Amino acid sequence: PAKNNAELVSRMAKISREMNREIADPSEARKIIGL
């Protein structure tokens, strides 16, 4: 299990890159979730 949110985000970013998916930057993430 992840020890903190930063570790969880790091793991998900690694998995996304392995699947050739782009990582949203903070501005893109805000748009995606409607903030």
C-alpha positions in Angstrom: 0.0 0.0 0.0 1.0 3.6 -0.6 2.4 5.5 2.4 1.1 8.8 1.2 -0.6 10.6 -1.7 2.7 11.5 -3.4 3.7 7.9 -3.5 0.3 6.9 -5.0 0.5 9.6 -7.6 4.1 8.5 -8.5 2.9 4.9 -8.9 0.0 5.9 -11.1 2.2 8.2 -13.3 4.7 5.3 -13.8 1.9 2.9 -14.8 0.4 5.5 -17.2 3.8 6.0 -18.9 4.2 2.3 -19.2 0.9 2.2 -21.1 2.0 5.1 -23.3 -0.5 7.5 -21.7 0.2 11.2 -21.2 0.2 12.6 -17.7 -2.1 15.7 -17.2 -0.4 18.8 -15.8 -2.2 20.6 -13.0 -3.9 23.0 -15.4 -5.1 20.1 -17.6 -6.3 18.2 -14.5 -8.3 21.1 -13.3 -10.1 21.3 -16.7 -10.7 17.6 -16.7 -12.5 17.6 -13.3 -14.2 20.9 -13.9 -12.4 23.3 -11.5 
